[in-house]
Amino acid sequence: MTQRPAVSGAALDVAAANARVMQLKALADPLSLQVLSVAATRGAVQRDALNEALEASTSDLAAAIAGLSAAGLLESRLDELSPTPDALVRFGRILTADSRTAPPADPVARGALPPAIERVAADLGYRFSSTFAAETVHRYVGESYDLLRSRASISTHLPSLTARFAAERLGALATARGLVLAGTPEVLFVCVQNAGRSQIAAATLRHLAGTRVHVRTAGSAPASRVHSDIVDLLDEVGIPMAAEFPKPLTDEVVLAADVVVTMGCGDACPVLPGRRYLDWALDDPVGKDREQQRAIRDAIRSKVEGLLDELGVTPR
């Protein structure tokens, strides 16, 4: 039997290899890596704000910025610094703290969950009793609570958000393990903040396909809430925006997916066999003027319609 190659694509030529080495050398400097991380997690950063965020001398920061720029990892527009597409695509996964490599504390070690979260665990334990042990459900609820607690801006919503996030993760885990029969395609949309492009794509796909496609979303560095202008943008074309919220990217939602669509989140999404991966090169609508946002929304719809056609699903 012929063994499949570990990765797809052509091998690097000398010029490409030299360029990658230059980038790796730039990122081998801790301060340079921090500079790029700050720029990537904020989307763009003013030089003054960078000075405030990092404890380094002006000369050291200038040297780090120069090295990153020379390596094609950082670009400057006026006084604003932002990561290049190369930086995000090739090194996006190392630019943010990865919750999957540093899992939340075990609920037992952390201590008792708040009463409201314990009620969530009990309710979901009953709901998933035919699929998972109560201990598994409790662990996922605790992890989901921890993941959201560090990002949620309104603490009074944490119980309901935790319930939805944990239920989605448990449902995805059941699908990935073949514990439930899924007769519909599973599509996962991933962007950086899970507050713009991925939400537009998911809402559009749900609107066009209904229950014939199961849709999930996640973010490599999720925001605290979906941007309000995204909701307005969808409302303009009659697409309802359900009570969605940004969610961290976790392994089980990738495992459950048949198709994984990434939008500007670099290599944060793990590549697993048996799944189809698509990368949609689309600008982030957040911060753009309304006409630019509409153009991005319409481009996303066009791509969603193409995906439905490939899946053999006729828009309703």
Secondary structure as UniProt FT lines:
FT   HELIX           14..27
FT   HELIX           30..42
FT   STRAND          45..46
FT   HELIX           47..53
FT   HELIX           58..70
FT   TURN            71..72
FT   STRAND          74..77
FT   TURN            78..79
FT   STRAND          80..83
FT   HELIX           85..91
FT   HELIX           92..94
FT   TURN            99..101
FT   HELIX           107..110
FT   HELIX           115..127
FT   TURN            128..131
FT   HELIX           134..149
FT   TURN            150..151
FT   HELIX           155..157
FT   HELIX           158..176
FT   TURN            177..178
FT   STRAND          186..191
FT   HELIX           197..209
FT   HELIX           210..212
FT   STRAND          214..219
FT   HELIX           228..235
FT   TURN            236..238
FT   HELIX           251..256
FT   STRAND          259..263
FT   TURN            266..267
FT   TURN            273..274
FT   STRAND          276..279
FT   TURN            286..287
FT   HELIX           290..311
//
